[in-house]
């Protein structure tokens, strides 16, 4: 009987501890998710107000400031997707989907200079994934600001894309798309030559800088269908197609001598004939 009492006591104590640990785990998960959500909002705000200023905001100030940010999600065709929360959408999850099924978040801020659009990015750094946000003016190409983050970059080198305010400041005023509608913005090793589209690279972080350039090109090109639907046009999209070579009956028919006049072209040629 005594052993039974001990067993029941230990069993009951174990059950209580298990319940407490389960509750603690749920609580910690909620706290982690809340902190992660605030960090995301801070990064998005950092792209429009500057990372230095965003870092100084308290968590409550971040949440309050973010209330004025409009959120939309678009698909690969540039159409707005209803019922999807932009700030909860993770590009890491979207990468696992077939490309045709992927969604992309857009955050819109009304400033004194007009609307500013924050676009999400994700790519590969030296050791692991890098990501960030870039804010552009309503022309969808003039950069307002950027913010970057990383999973596991080399301390003092790749980590500078997140921590170096001077590096991020170099993006302000640059252009994302060139006149042909191609993402031309890049990080230039050895120093920017065309400062309209190039940003000075970070010394000693060549692979990471290349990763940022690839991330810019791959991520921002996904937003082009939406941008075009907003009335933004690029010369490359409007370039006339090369005309199909017309082949008349006169060119294909065997040469037959005519006594006095040239044989007229057969007016019954179809459009299908002309495309051959």
C-alpha positions in Angstrom: 0.0 0.0 0.0 2.8 2.3 0.8 4.4 1.7 -2.5 1.2 2.4 -4.3 0.9 5.8 -2.5 4.4 6.6 -3.6 3.7 5.6 -7.1 0.5 7.7 -7.3 2.4 10.7 -5.7 5.2 10.5 -8.3 2.8 9.9 -11.1 0.7 12.9 -10.1 3.8 15.1 -9.7 5.0 14.1 -13.1 1.7 14.9 -14.7 1.7 18.3 -13.0 5.2 19.1 -14.2 4.3 17.9 -17.8 1.3 20.2 -17.8 3.3 23.2 -16.5 6.0 22.6 -19.1 3.4 22.3 -21.9 1.9 25.6 -20.8 5.3 27.2 -20.6 6.1 26.0 -24.1 2.9 27.5 -25.5 3.6 30.7 -23.7 7.2 30.9 -24.9 6.0 30.2 -28.5 3.5 33.0 -28.3 6.2 35.4 -27.0 8.6 34.3 -29.7 5.9 34.9 -32.4 5.0 38.3 -31.0 8.7 39.3 -30.9 9.2 38.0 -34.5 6.2 40.0 -35.7 7.5 43.2 -34.1 10.9 42.6 -35.7 9.3 42.2 -39.1 7.4 45.4 -38.7 10.6 47.2 -37.5 12.4 46.0 -40.6 9.6 47.2 -42.9 9.5 50.6 -41.2 13.3 50.7 -41.4 13.1 50.7 -45.2 11.0 53.9 -45.2 12.1 55.9 -42.1 15.7 54.6 -41.9 17.1 51.6 -39.9 18.8 53.9 -37.4 15.5 55.6 -36.5 13.5 52.3 -36.6 16.0 50.8 -34.1 15.2 53.5 -31.6 11.5 52.9 -31.6 10.0 51.0 -28.7 8.0 48.0 -29.4 4.8 49.9 -28.7 5.9 52.7 -31.0 6.6 50.2 -33.8 3.1 48.7 -33.4 1.5 52.2 -33.4 3.5 53.4 -36.4 2.6 50.3 -38.4 -1.1 51.0 -38.0 -0.8 53.5 -40.9 0.8 51.0 -43.2 -1.5 49.5 -45.8 -0.9 45.9 -46.7 -1.7 43.9 -49.9 -0.5 40.6 -51.4 -0.1 40.0 -55.1 0.3 36.9 -57.2 2.7 36.2 -60.1 0.4 38.0 -62.5 0.3 41.2 -60.4 -3.3 40.6 -59.3 -4.2 41.4 -55.7 -5.0 38.3 -53.6 -7.8 38.7 -51.1 -7.7 37.1 -47.6 -3.9 36.8 -47.3 -2.1 38.8 -44.5 1.0 40.4 -46.0 3.0 40.7 -42.8 2.4 37.0 -42.0 3.4 35.9 -45.5 6.9 34.4 -45.5 8.9 34.2 -48.7 10.7 31.2 -47.3 7.4 29.3 -47.5 6.5 30.8 -50.9 9.8 29.4 -52.3 8.6 25.9 -51.6 5.6 26.4 -53.8 5.5 26.1 -57.6 6.4 29.5 -59.0 2.9 30.0 -60.5 1.3 29.7 -57.1 3.6 32.1 -55.2 2.4 35.3 -53.5 4.4 38.5 -52.7 3.7 41.1 -50.0 3.6 44.8 -50.5 3.4 47.5 -47.8 2.2 51.0 -48.6 3.0 54.1 -46.7 1.5 57.6 -47.3 4.3 60.1 -46.8 4.5 63.9 -47.4 6.1 63.1 -50.8 3.3 60.7 -51.8 2.9 56.9 -51.6 5.9 54.7 -50.9 5.9 51.0 -51.6 7.9 48.5 -49.6 8.7 45.3 -51.5 10.1 42.1 -49.9 13.3 40.3 -51.0 15.0 37.0 -50.2 18.2 35.5 -51.5 21.5 33.6 -50.8 24.4 35.1 -48.8 27.8 33.6 -48.1 26.7 30.9 -45.6 22.9 31.1 -45.6 19.9 33.0 -46.5 19.6 36.8 -46.6 16.5 38.9 -46.9 15.2 42.4 -46.6 12.9 45.1 -47.7 13.3 48.0 -50.2 11.1 51.0 -50.3 10.4 52.9 -53.5 8.5 56.0 -54.5 5.3 55.8 -56.5 7.3 55.5 -59.7 8.3 52.0 -58.4 11.9 52.6 -59.2 13.4 55.4 -57.1 14.7 54.0 -53.8 13.6 55.5 -50.6 15.5 53.1 -48.3 16.4 49.5 -47.6 16.7 47.1 -44.7 18.5 43.8 -44.6 18.8 40.8 -42.4 20.6 37.5 -42.5 20.5 34.0 -40.9 24.2 33.3 -40.5 26.6 35.7 -42.2 30.3 36.2 -41.4 30.5 38.6 -38.4 32.0 41.9 -39.4 31.6 41.2 -43.1 28.3 39.9 -44.4 26.6 41.0 -41.2 27.3 44.6 -42.3 24.4 44.4 -44.7 22.2 44.4 -41.6 24.2 46.6 -39.3 25.9 49.2 -41.5 23.7 52.2 -41.8 26.2 53.9 -44.2 26.0 51.0 -46.6 22.2 51.0 -46.6 22.2 54.8 -47.0 24.0 54.4 -50.3 20.8 52.9 -51.8 18.8 56.0 -51.3 18.1 57.8 -54.5 19.3 55.0 -56.7 17.0 53.4 -59.3 15.7 49.8 -59.4 14.5 49.4 -63.0 16.2 50.8 -66.1 14.3 52.3 -69.0 13.8 48.8 -70.5 12.2 47.5 -67.4 15.1 45.4 -66.2 16.2 45.4 -62.6 19.5 47.2 -62.9 20.2 48.0 -59.2 23.3 46.1 -58.0 26.1 46.2 -55.4 29.3 46.9 -57.3 32.6 45.3 -56.3 35.4 47.8 -56.4 33.1 50.8 -56.2 30.1 52.1 -58.0 30.6 53.5 -61.5 27.1 54.3 -62.5 25.6 55.6 -59.2 22.1 55.7 -60.7 22.0 51.9 -60.5 25.1 50.9 -58.5 26.0 50.9 -54.8 29.6 50.6 -53.5 30.2 47.0 -52.2 31.5 46.1 -48.8 35.2 45.4 -48.7 35.9 41.7 -48.0 32.3 40.6 -48.5 32.4 39.8 -52.2 30.1 36.8 -52.1 27.6 38.5 -49.9 27.5 41.6 -52.1 27.0 39.3 -55.1 24.2 37.7 -53.2 22.5 41.0 -52.5 22.7 41.9 -56.3 21.1 38.5 -57.2 18.5 39.0 -54.5 17.6 42.4 -55.9 17.3 41.1 -59.4 15.4 37.9 -58.7 13.0 39.3 -56.0 12.1 42.7 -57.5 11.5 41.3 -61.0 8.6 39.3 -59.4 6.8 42.6 -58.7 6.9 43.9 -62.3 3.5 42.5 -63.3 1.9 44.5 -60.5 3.9 47.6 -61.3 2.9 47.5 -64.9 -0.8 47.2 -63.8 -0.3 50.5 -61.9 0.3 52.3 -65.1 4.1 52.2 -65.1 5.5 51.5 -68.6 9.0 50.7 -69.7 10.3 51.1 -73.2 11.3 47.5 -73.3 7.7 46.5 -72.9 6.5 48.7 -75.7 9.1 47.9 -78.2 7.3 46.9 -81.5 7.6 43.3 -82.5 9.7 42.6 -85.6 7.2 42.4 -88.5 6.7 39.0 -90.1 8.3 38.7 -93.5 5.5 38.8 -96.1 5.8 36.2 -98.8 3.6 37.0 -101.9 2.5 34.5 -104.5 4.8 36.4 -106.9 7.8 35.5 -104.7 6.9 31.8 -104.4 5.3 31.0 -107.8 7.5 29.7 -110.6 8.7 32.4 -112.9 6.5 32.5 -116.0 7.3 34.7 -118.9 4.7 37.3 -119.6 4.5 39.0 -123.0 4.1 42.6 -121.9 3.2 43.0 -118.2 4.4 41.7 -114.8 2.3 39.0 -113.2 0.3 40.5 -110.3 0.5 39.1 -106.8 -2.3 36.7 -105.9 -4.6 38.7 -103.6 -6.0 35.5 -102.1 -2.9 34.9 -99.9 -3.9 34.3 -96.2 -2.4 35.5 -93.0 -1.3 32.0 -92.3 0.6 31.9 -95.6 2.4 35.2 -94.6 3.7 33.6 -91.3 5.4 30.7 -93.0 
